[in-house]
Amino acid sequence: MRDLPDGFRRLPIAHRGLHDVRGGRPENSVAAVRAAIAAGYGIEIDLQFSSDARAMVFHDYDLARLTGIRGPIRQRTAQDLTAMPLLGGAEGIPTFAALLDLVAGRVPLLVELKDQHGQMGETDGQLEQAVAEDLRGYDGPVALMSFNPHSVAKLRDLAPDVPRGLVTCRYRRIDWPLLKRGVRHRLRDIPDYDRVGASFISHSAKGLNQPRVTDLKANGAAVLCWTIRSATEEAQARKVADNITFEGYLPDIPS
C-alpha cells in the first residue's frame, strides 16, 4: 500500500476537469483539464475502454449524452473516439495517454476506472492493464480508484506503486436501480478496503457521517469526497473529509 501524496489532500480536485460547457469546456475534455491546470487545482477524470484496448477519458458507457452519437464507447476504436467532438467543445475524446502528456505531473491527477463488469464483479483486467501500461514512466502525483473493488485489486497487482482507493457511497436503490440488492448492501460497508490495499476512499458527500467512514479515517485512511457544488457544502464536508472533488464553483486553494 502506498500513501496518497499530500497534494491530493491540499488542492481541491476539479470533478472531470474544470468543466463549463457554456465556456467551451465539456466534462473530461482537454479544455477542462487545461483550465484546471491553469487555475492550480487537482483533477479528477474517468476512464472507459475502447474496442482496440485503449483507456479513454470519458464517463458514460454510452456516447449519446456527451457526443450526440448513440452507442457504447466500448464498440468504437480510439481513433474514432479521438475524432468524435464532445458536445459544447471543439475537441474529441482524449486517450488517457494523451491526457497524461498534457498534465505532465503539474497537478495531482485522480483517476476513476469505470466498472466494466456491470455488477461490480470480477473484471477481465483489460482496462486495468491499459491504464498500467499508460502510466509506466509517468512522473507526477497520480492515484487510481474505482467503485468496483475487483478492479482496484487488479490495479494492486498491475501498478503496485501507484496509490489506489475505493469510490464509495450509501448505495441507495434510487441511485443504483440496476445494481443487485445484495451487491449494494455489501459494498455499502466498504468491506474490501484492506483486501485491495487501499490508502484512501472517495466517498459521497451525503454519506460522510457513516460509522465505517469514521472508522477508516481513524485508522489512517485519507477521506476524499464527491461532488461538492458550493462553499456551504464544502464547509460541511470538510468537517469529515480531508479534501473535496468539486464542480460549479471555484473553491479557495490553501496557501
DRENKOLBA-545059 format. One record per residue (C-alpha): residue number from 1; residue in three letters; x, y, z. Coordinates in Angstrom, 3 decimals, decimal comma. Layout:
+-----+--------+----------+----------+----------+
: num : residu :       px :       py :       pz :
+-----+--------+----------+----------+----------+
: NUM :    ALA :        X :        Y :        Z :
...
+-----+--------+----------+----------+----------+
This chain:
+-----+--------+----------+----------+----------+
: num : residu :       px :       py :       pz :
+-----+--------+----------+----------+----------+
:   1 :    MET :    0,000 :    0,000 :    0,000 :
:   2 :    ARG :    1,313 :    3,432 :   -0,954 :
:   3 :    ASP :    0,066 :    6,545 :    0,847 :
:   4 :    LEU :   -1,775 :    9,270 :   -1,022 :
:   5 :    PRO :    0,593 :   12,177 :   -1,813 :
:   6 :    ASP :   -0,032 :   15,395 :    0,107 :
:   7 :    GLY :   -1,299 :   17,290 :   -2,941 :
:   8 :    PHE :   -4,434 :   15,134 :   -3,005 :
:   9 :    ARG :   -5,286 :   16,384 :    0,477 :
:  10 :    ARG :   -4,306 :   20,027 :   -0,102 :
:  11 :    LEU :   -5,541 :   21,059 :   -3,556 :
:  12 :    PRO :   -9,301 :   20,966 :   -4,281 :
:  13 :    ILE :   -9,942 :   18,481 :   -7,084 :
:  14 :    ALA :  -11,885 :   19,602 :  -10,168 :
:  15 :    HIS :  -14,541 :   16,997 :  -10,990 :
:  16 :    ARG :  -13,978 :   15,805 :  -14,586 :
:  17 :    GLY :  -11,721 :   18,800 :  -15,016 :
:  18 :    LEU :  -12,723 :   22,434 :  -14,574 :
:  19 :    HIS :  -15,618 :   21,971 :  -16,949 :
:  20 :    ASP :  -18,123 :   24,559 :  -18,113 :
:  21 :    VAL :  -19,847 :   23,657 :  -21,358 :
:  22 :    ARG :  -21,008 :   27,261 :  -21,835 :
:  23 :    GLY :  -17,342 :   28,226 :  -21,891 :
:  24 :    GLY :  -16,473 :   25,506 :  -24,398 :
:  25 :    ARG :  -15,088 :   23,126 :  -21,774 :
:  26 :    PRO :  -17,109 :   19,871 :  -21,656 :
:  27 :    GLU :  -16,506 :   17,419 :  -18,829 :
:  28 :    ASN :  -13,423 :   15,204 :  -19,157 :
:  29 :    SER :  -12,201 :   17,273 :  -22,093 :
:  30 :    VAL :   -8,731 :   18,552 :  -22,892 :
:  31 :    ALA :  -10,053 :   22,104 :  -22,455 :
:  32 :    ALA :  -11,421 :   21,312 :  -18,974 :
:  33 :    VAL :   -8,119 :   19,772 :  -17,942 :
:  34 :    ARG :   -6,135 :   22,721 :  -19,264 :
:  35 :    ALA :   -8,359 :   25,105 :  -17,304 :
:  36 :    ALA :   -7,879 :   23,158 :  -14,071 :
:  37 :    ILE :   -4,105 :   23,167 :  -14,513 :
:  38 :    ALA :   -4,117 :   26,926 :  -15,162 :
:  39 :    ALA :   -6,180 :   27,513 :  -12,008 :
:  40 :    GLY :   -3,923 :   25,309 :   -9,876 :
:  41 :    TYR :   -6,484 :   22,657 :   -8,956 :
:  42 :    GLY :   -6,106 :   18,913 :   -8,833 :
:  43 :    ILE :   -8,057 :   16,996 :  -11,460 :
:  44 :    GLU :  -10,412 :   14,021 :  -11,359 :
:  45 :    ILE :  -11,114 :   12,118 :  -14,581 :
:  46 :    ASP :  -12,985 :    8,961 :  -15,609 :
:  47 :    LEU :  -11,794 :    6,144 :  -17,837 :
:  48 :    GLN :  -13,684 :    3,847 :  -20,187 :
:  49 :    PHE :  -12,361 :    1,292 :  -22,688 :
:  50 :    SER :  -12,197 :    1,385 :  -26,480 :
:  51 :    SER :  -12,679 :   -1,568 :  -28,823 :
:  52 :    ASP :   -8,953 :   -1,630 :  -29,541 :
:  53 :    ALA :   -7,854 :   -1,796 :  -25,896 :
:  54 :    ARG :   -7,136 :    1,872 :  -25,168 :
:  55 :    ALA :   -8,059 :    3,714 :  -21,994 :
:  56 :    MET :  -10,263 :    6,691 :  -22,950 :
:  57 :    VAL :  -11,133 :    9,737 :  -20,818 :
:  58 :    PHE :  -14,924 :    9,516 :  -20,703 :
:  59 :    HIS :  -17,573 :    8,987 :  -18,035 :
:  60 :    ASP :  -20,579 :    7,245 :  -19,583 :
:  61 :    TYR :  -20,908 :    3,770 :  -21,056 :
:  62 :    ASP :  -22,935 :    5,205 :  -23,953 :
:  63 :    LEU :  -21,727 :    8,060 :  -26,138 :
:  64 :    ALA :  -25,058 :    9,848 :  -26,598 :
:  65 :    ARG :  -25,173 :   12,310 :  -23,676 :
:  66 :    LEU :  -21,756 :   13,763 :  -24,322 :
:  67 :    THR :  -21,363 :   13,423 :  -28,098 :
:  68 :    GLY :  -24,890 :   13,132 :  -29,524 :
:  69 :    ILE :  -23,898 :    9,830 :  -31,162 :
:  70 :    ARG :  -25,642 :    6,731 :  -29,831 :
:  71 :    GLY :  -23,836 :    3,519 :  -28,952 :
:  72 :    PRO :  -21,423 :    2,089 :  -26,365 :
:  73 :    ILE :  -17,995 :    3,655 :  -26,221 :
:  74 :    ARG :  -16,559 :    0,137 :  -25,971 :
:  75 :    GLN :  -17,632 :   -0,570 :  -29,558 :
:  76 :    ARG :  -15,518 :    2,252 :  -31,049 :
:  77 :    THR :  -11,797 :    2,444 :  -31,731 :
:  78 :    ALA :   -9,590 :    5,034 :  -30,106 :
:  79 :    GLN :   -9,062 :    6,662 :  -33,494 :
:  80 :    ASP :  -12,822 :    7,040 :  -33,959 :
:  81 :    LEU :  -13,241 :    8,402 :  -30,449 :
:  82 :    THR :  -10,477 :   10,987 :  -30,622 :
:  83 :    ALA :  -12,095 :   12,312 :  -33,807 :
:  84 :    MET :  -15,551 :   12,471 :  -32,200 :
:  85 :    PRO :  -16,203 :   16,031 :  -30,908 :
:  86 :    LEU :  -17,659 :   16,406 :  -27,442 :
:  87 :    LEU :  -20,851 :   18,458 :  -27,365 :
:  88 :    GLY :  -20,091 :   22,067 :  -26,471 :
:  89 :    GLY :  -16,411 :   21,719 :  -27,292 :
:  90 :    ALA :  -14,027 :   21,668 :  -30,207 :
:  91 :    GLU :  -12,064 :   18,521 :  -29,348 :
:  92 :    GLY :  -12,597 :   14,797 :  -29,430 :
:  93 :    ILE :  -12,479 :   12,259 :  -26,616 :
:  94 :    PRO :   -8,892 :   12,117 :  -25,340 :
:  95 :    THR :   -6,913 :    8,979 :  -24,682 :
:  96 :    PHE :   -5,552 :    8,561 :  -21,172 :
:  97 :    ALA :   -2,027 :    8,544 :  -22,572 :
:  98 :    ALA :   -2,557 :   11,908 :  -24,277 :
:  99 :    LEU :   -4,004 :   13,383 :  -21,092 :
: 100 :    LEU :   -1,003 :   12,220 :  -19,084 :
: 101 :    ASP :    1,247 :   14,002 :  -21,583 :
: 102 :    LEU :   -0,834 :   17,149 :  -21,122 :
: 103 :    VAL :   -0,868 :   17,121 :  -17,318 :
: 104 :    ALA :    2,811 :   16,127 :  -17,144 :
: 105 :    GLY :    2,865 :   15,981 :  -13,355 :
: 106 :    ARG :    1,921 :   19,642 :  -12,865 :
: 107 :    VAL :   -1,091 :   18,894 :  -10,626 :
: 108 :    PRO :   -2,448 :   15,801 :   -8,840 :
: 109 :    LEU :   -4,476 :   13,514 :  -11,094 :
: 110 :    LEU :   -7,215 :   11,362 :   -9,541 :
: 111 :    VAL :   -8,277 :    8,652 :  -11,978 :
: 112 :    GLU :  -11,507 :    6,656 :  -11,727 :
: 113 :    LEU :  -11,809 :    3,441 :  -13,721 :
: 114 :    LYS :  -15,473 :    2,875 :  -14,523 :
: 115 :    ASP :  -16,865 :   -0,571 :  -13,708 :
: 116 :    GLN :  -16,567 :   -2,778 :  -16,805 :
: 117 :    HIS :  -18,472 :   -5,720 :  -15,310 :
: 118 :    GLY :  -21,919 :   -4,202 :  -14,764 :
: 119 :    GLN :  -22,481 :   -5,625 :  -11,285 :
: 120 :    MET :  -19,151 :   -4,778 :   -9,615 :
: 121 :    GLY :  -17,881 :   -8,333 :  -10,149 :
: 122 :    GLU :  -14,641 :   -9,764 :  -11,466 :
: 123 :    THR :  -13,302 :   -7,862 :  -14,459 :
: 124 :    ASP :  -11,292 :   -9,168 :  -17,380 :
: 125 :    GLY :   -8,441 :   -6,839 :  -16,444 :
: 126 :    GLN :   -8,113 :   -5,243 :  -19,868 :
: 127 :    LEU :   -8,835 :   -1,670 :  -18,808 :
: 128 :    GLU :   -6,599 :   -2,042 :  -15,769 :
: 129 :    GLN :   -3,795 :   -3,381 :  -17,954 :
: 130 :    ALA :   -4,153 :   -0,481 :  -20,396 :
: 131 :    VAL :   -4,028 :    2,018 :  -17,530 :
: 132 :    ALA :   -0,935 :    0,414 :  -16,025 :
: 133 :    GLU :    0,827 :    0,494 :  -19,401 :
: 134 :    ASP :   -0,038 :    4,157 :  -19,964 :
: 135 :    LEU :    1,296 :    5,051 :  -16,505 :
: 136 :    ARG :    4,703 :    3,462 :  -16,993 :
: 137 :    GLY :    7,267 :    6,218 :  -16,700 :
: 138 :    TYR :    4,734 :    8,875 :  -15,656 :
: 139 :    ASP :    6,438 :   11,241 :  -13,252 :
: 140 :    GLY :    3,773 :   13,055 :  -11,276 :
: 141 :    PRO :    1,220 :   12,692 :   -8,497 :
: 142 :    VAL :   -1,447 :   10,233 :   -9,646 :
: 143 :    ALA :   -3,892 :    7,963 :   -7,816 :
: 144 :    LEU :   -6,256 :    5,282 :   -9,123 :
: 145 :    MET :   -9,718 :    4,332 :   -7,866 :
: 146 :    SER :  -12,933 :    2,542 :   -8,772 :
: 147 :    PHE :  -16,329 :    1,665 :   -7,343 :
: 148 :    ASN :  -15,515 :   -1,927 :   -8,268 :
: 149 :    PRO :  -13,180 :   -3,477 :   -5,665 :
: 150 :    HIS :  -12,171 :   -6,219 :   -8,123 :
: 151 :    SER :  -10,821 :   -3,509 :  -10,421 :
: 152 :    VAL :   -8,826 :   -1,981 :   -7,567 :
: 153 :    ALA :   -7,421 :   -5,430 :   -6,715 :
: 154 :    LYS :   -6,250 :   -5,786 :  -10,331 :
: 155 :    LEU :   -4,558 :   -2,385 :  -10,068 :
: 156 :    ARG :   -2,811 :   -3,545 :   -6,895 :
: 157 :    ASP :   -1,155 :   -6,280 :   -8,942 :
: 158 :    LEU :   -0,555 :   -4,347 :  -12,165 :
: 159 :    ALA :    0,517 :   -0,963 :  -10,749 :
: 160 :    PRO :    1,592 :   -1,667 :   -7,155 :
: 161 :    ASP :    3,496 :    1,603 :   -6,755 :
: 162 :    VAL :    0,514 :    3,817 :   -7,626 :
: 163 :    PRO :   -1,751 :    4,805 :   -4,692 :
: 164 :    ARG :   -5,216 :    3,291 :   -5,016 :
: 165 :    GLY :   -8,579 :    3,728 :   -3,364 :
: 166 :    LEU :  -12,257 :    2,885 :   -3,466 :
: 167 :    VAL :  -15,075 :    5,138 :   -4,626 :
: 168 :    THR :  -17,812 :    4,659 :   -2,039 :
: 169 :    CYS :  -21,307 :    5,820 :   -1,167 :
: 170 :    ARG :  -24,554 :    4,853 :    0,554 :
: 171 :    TYR :  -25,607 :    2,695 :   -2,420 :
: 172 :    ARG :  -29,258 :    3,698 :   -2,252 :
: 173 :    ARG :  -31,572 :    1,829 :   -4,584 :
: 174 :    ILE :  -32,855 :    5,096 :   -6,070 :
: 175 :    ASP :  -29,293 :    5,949 :   -7,166 :
: 176 :    TRP :  -28,342 :    2,410 :   -8,271 :
: 177 :    PRO :  -31,545 :    0,880 :   -9,693 :
: 178 :    LEU :  -29,691 :   -1,668 :  -11,861 :
: 179 :    LEU :  -27,334 :   -2,906 :   -9,159 :
: 180 :    LYS :  -28,486 :   -6,038 :   -7,344 :
: 181 :    ARG :  -29,662 :   -5,547 :   -3,780 :
: 182 :    GLY :  -27,088 :   -7,910 :   -2,308 :
: 183 :    VAL :  -24,254 :   -6,118 :   -4,079 :
: 184 :    ARG :  -25,459 :   -2,735 :   -2,869 :
: 185 :    HIS :  -25,740 :   -3,921 :    0,716 :
: 186 :    ARG :  -22,300 :   -5,479 :    0,682 :
: 187 :    LEU :  -20,454 :   -2,545 :   -0,857 :
: 188 :    ARG :  -22,147 :   -0,047 :    1,476 :
: 189 :    ASP :  -19,947 :   -1,278 :    4,337 :
: 190 :    ILE :  -16,685 :   -0,893 :    2,352 :
: 191 :    PRO :  -15,539 :   -4,429 :    3,233 :
: 192 :    ASP :  -12,719 :   -4,609 :    0,666 :
: 193 :    TYR :  -10,582 :   -1,689 :    1,830 :
: 194 :    ASP :   -7,801 :   -3,762 :    3,400 :
: 195 :    ARG :   -8,013 :   -6,596 :    0,863 :
: 196 :    VAL :   -7,247 :   -4,354 :   -2,101 :
: 197 :    GLY :   -4,509 :   -2,426 :   -0,306 :
: 198 :    ALA :   -6,314 :    0,906 :   -0,470 :
: 199 :    SER :   -4,937 :    4,050 :    1,147 :
: 200 :    PHE :   -7,985 :    6,265 :    0,600 :
: 201 :    ILE :  -11,671 :    6,401 :   -0,158 :
: 202 :    SER :  -13,559 :    8,920 :   -2,245 :
: 203 :    HIS :  -16,979 :    8,941 :   -0,617 :
: 204 :    SER :  -20,271 :   10,571 :   -1,498 :
: 205 :    ALA :  -20,571 :   13,824 :    0,454 :
: 206 :    LYS :  -24,087 :   12,849 :    1,510 :
: 207 :    GLY :  -22,807 :    9,796 :    3,376 :
: 208 :    LEU :  -19,751 :   11,125 :    5,177 :
: 209 :    ASN :  -21,373 :   10,536 :    8,578 :
: 210 :    GLN :  -21,379 :    6,759 :    8,093 :
: 211 :    PRO :  -19,658 :    4,947 :   11,004 :
: 212 :    ARG :  -17,500 :    2,986 :    8,573 :
: 213 :    VAL :  -16,070 :    6,225 :    7,140 :
: 214 :    THR :  -15,271 :    7,400 :   10,673 :
: 215 :    ASP :  -13,527 :    4,104 :   11,454 :
: 216 :    LEU :  -11,453 :    4,153 :    8,276 :
: 217 :    LYS :  -10,298 :    7,714 :    8,898 :
: 218 :    ALA :   -9,409 :    6,892 :   12,499 :
: 219 :    ASN :   -7,233 :    4,067 :   11,193 :
: 220 :    GLY :   -5,303 :    6,250 :    8,782 :
: 221 :    ALA :   -7,344 :    6,288 :    5,568 :
: 222 :    ALA :   -7,428 :    9,524 :    3,617 :
: 223 :    VAL :  -11,036 :   10,585 :    3,004 :
: 224 :    LEU :  -11,873 :   12,453 :   -0,186 :
: 225 :    CYS :  -15,466 :   13,230 :   -1,149 :
: 226 :    TRP :  -17,684 :   13,964 :   -4,158 :
: 227 :    THR :  -19,293 :   16,048 :   -5,526 :
: 228 :    ILE :  -19,295 :   19,476 :   -3,823 :
: 229 :    ARG :  -21,125 :   22,317 :   -5,585 :
: 230 :    SER :  -20,923 :   25,306 :   -3,227 :
: 231 :    ALA :  -18,824 :   26,852 :   -0,481 :
: 232 :    THR :  -21,546 :   25,920 :    2,017 :
: 233 :    GLU :  -21,393 :   22,260 :    1,009 :
: 234 :    GLU :  -17,614 :   22,402 :    1,158 :
: 235 :    ALA :  -17,587 :   23,720 :    4,733 :
: 236 :    GLN :  -19,895 :   20,911 :    5,828 :
: 237 :    ALA :  -17,922 :   18,197 :    4,022 :
: 238 :    ARG :  -14,594 :   19,323 :    5,427 :
: 239 :    LYS :  -15,784 :   18,506 :    8,944 :
: 240 :    VAL :  -15,028 :   14,914 :    7,933 :
: 241 :    ALA :  -13,256 :   14,850 :    4,563 :
: 242 :    ASP :   -9,592 :   15,664 :    4,034 :
: 243 :    ASN :  -10,391 :   17,113 :    0,606 :
: 244 :    ILE :  -13,187 :   17,671 :   -1,879 :
: 245 :    THR :  -13,964 :   16,960 :   -5,502 :
: 246 :    PHE :  -15,935 :   19,958 :   -6,779 :
: 247 :    GLU :  -17,786 :   21,452 :   -9,735 :
: 248 :    GLY :  -19,878 :   24,541 :  -10,472 :
: 249 :    TYR :  -17,923 :   26,980 :   -8,276 :
: 250 :    LEU :  -14,290 :   27,873 :   -7,510 :
: 251 :    PRO :  -13,069 :   26,830 :   -4,068 :
: 252 :    ASP :  -10,150 :   28,553 :   -2,399 :
: 253 :    ILE :   -6,736 :   26,967 :   -2,721 :
: 254 :    PRO :   -4,879 :   26,756 :    0,608 :
: 255 :    SER :   -1,662 :   28,746 :    0,662 :
+-----+--------+----------+----------+----------+
